[in-house]
Amino acid sequence: MTILYLLSAAALLVGTAAISMALLKPFPIAWLHRHYFVRKPVVWTIFAGSLAWAAGLWAAAGAFPWAAAVPLALTGLAVALTYHMHQESAFPAVDFPAMANAPLRLPLGDGMQLAVIEHGGVSKAYPLDYVVHHHIVNDRFGDRTVSLTYCAMCRSIIAYDVTDIGPLFVGSFKNANMVVADRRTGTFFQQATFKSVVGRLHPHTLTPIPFQILPWSEVRRLDPLPCVCQVSRDDFREFQLPVPGVWRKIMASEATPGLPARLRDKSFPARTHVVGVIDPTAAVQPAYLKRELLQKGVVRNHALDAFFVARGDTVNAFKGSVAGHSVELVVGAEGALSDARSATVWDARGKHKSGPIQADLEKLAISDEYWFSWKAFHPASVLIRLQ
């Protein structure tokens, strides 16, 4: 029986290691990557071997060895945990979700934030309170494939064009940030940096695409209205980790699971919102405290030739030159953007509505995330304070 108990303990250890190795800094990401591929075969082999051992005891004694029932049950539990206690299962990615036939009838509140993506000539919007439960939504945009990723721990929301490698899923979690993986090869990528860390495609860099986060009150006024993901009230349930109650405690504290406090920049509380530039065209990655951008409304960064525009509790960024014209953006009536010099008007997404500059505003890729994560993955960034 001792051997069966040892085997059950080994199976439980392997079956749940995806969580412990992700949270403990000493375990390298390469171990998590290897564990992703071997955990199921190893645990099933232990389970099958335990059953065979118990069957042999049964045959030898002529009666079922009831002392083996407990270790066999524990090994069976390990099989179940191998599937359920992994980030891929806890946050199942969504592939090609249905779009609503009547988006204005969806149960969306005015203040709900939506990720609005225009790519490949297609515009779609996804409520963030829906995306957070899955962490990844893969969708088609014409002949392109896009993965919208949302790490709940650090609130980094990034969209990638993954046409070349295919849809992504949640591969793991490391340094308090989601690790995404492609289904074809299982290569692991750190979401916050776009870069591969281990796998057949390594080294490889994901291609981020600019998108916007806007409140529903702004999205529903857009003409034409983007396609909106079909959602129900159940999709807006409170976000939870597999262990109920833990998420609330984490969010109410300075804890950053997976990133030790000694390695964290403590200039501000861990979950201070910052807006940082992640656009590949930016030689330097400036960042702002989000509350200061919200107070100012419109902020110009001359070095980047860009404008940051606040709407409700969201911030978006646009380049300051359009079709060769330098613009001076201001927020006009009903949330429209206008150029103080030419009187050209654009909607909240930067789509041309009227005026002499016959072109859309060009979006700048930014990230609205927590301070601890921004500094951990963008240590060379410059924080700009607004007076």
Steps between C-alpha positions, in 0.01 A plus 500: 500500500791735565592493132143587400495794740833622366369474146183692592708773664717525189191521278349778714827690494529479122131572446502826696854620424379747234380727781787470745775532238329804349482680834849417627777710347780236516323272251610598146245542224665211313379265774144626462523449126622142541238433767224611264585218261588219745248546783215304341706203376683474833188510718308261275796261504509511881123442513517207258796352688319532833193329359717220361675461837164483683371251242804282562437507875135414437594203281754374753270528802174412330332808653511868430775671708286764672811656652585612147175693461630822656823531295308406184243770574777753560662407169164535325467844659844583364378415150209742537724774644744457214228628268327752725790649699670653199473853366388371161190345662435771759490767227390327179572710192207578271533438127300704250209609723161583351418863435170644625220554248360785711796648693295789642288243686795340676510533883774763490518793741619842380819478705597150388829499315541331163809420300436633150720347232515603136720272293490354153213732407280360781390669825400299807449577869530277808383588854800473731284354778444208262857469376647484852334163569679347201818711490520443121251548218611385154309639205509552124539843348465445128790278405685582823487329839517708816545394863370744760681418825414621850715417803274559801787508750678797342216629282714503187265483200678444169377396155727307266483413134568125512419415140845346458483265801128454569280546810644532849402346833606552862817296533605598850573792733835643603625815673137602569425508127321261267702274274324435170567214260414410143300183444709374211836476679432587864768769499476719812493880469509755784188705434638830632814497284361326185812280494527122497678341796513130410369266231537403136441855370749659741632761432187665367318825574123543489368794297292741711233705326352830618146486630283708728319460829182706508195512726180358356347850510756601234500176299125496447514848344748395234375499143535239370477299820770231529394139526462422871567161655183317605488498881249430775469619858672182616811608308529796738514294818760597756847389403643226722804277517441123531506545880202728587575815697874506428471753217330761720770466763777542243339809346453657846868457583846583369559134418633420153501117484789377291701823540674528839467835679879542503500508119213749470530875449329659799493861381121468488249247633515180294160551334539862407371535144752621245470551127816409314595502134571156352488602135803355315564841339582658838875511565430579865200364690350786701231437760249719683299457816154430367327725755703796376403434138134474601524835678654674198272348236737554207880483536754553226839328497717708267790253498272224372282739298197339662184587691349314795123542520292407807136392474316395813748270675687408180802648322597461135783643295534636147795619297520876459549502125229397253568468128793737534306754707591582860183516710400646835238267643219616726188321619190650345125446518373148582852373550618571147862596439585807301809678374516851644692615190298360210164426670520142371281268710552134588288267713620340824689235305677752277281441194471802273158667518546840338756765415790556263737227626353202316660227711449308821710556809773242547478308829801454729531171689488556875441287810284595797635273773623489859817676608673188634464320168594796284825557689582130515478452124593852383778597742650758263174690452473863606217614726367843400319693772237757402486822703 
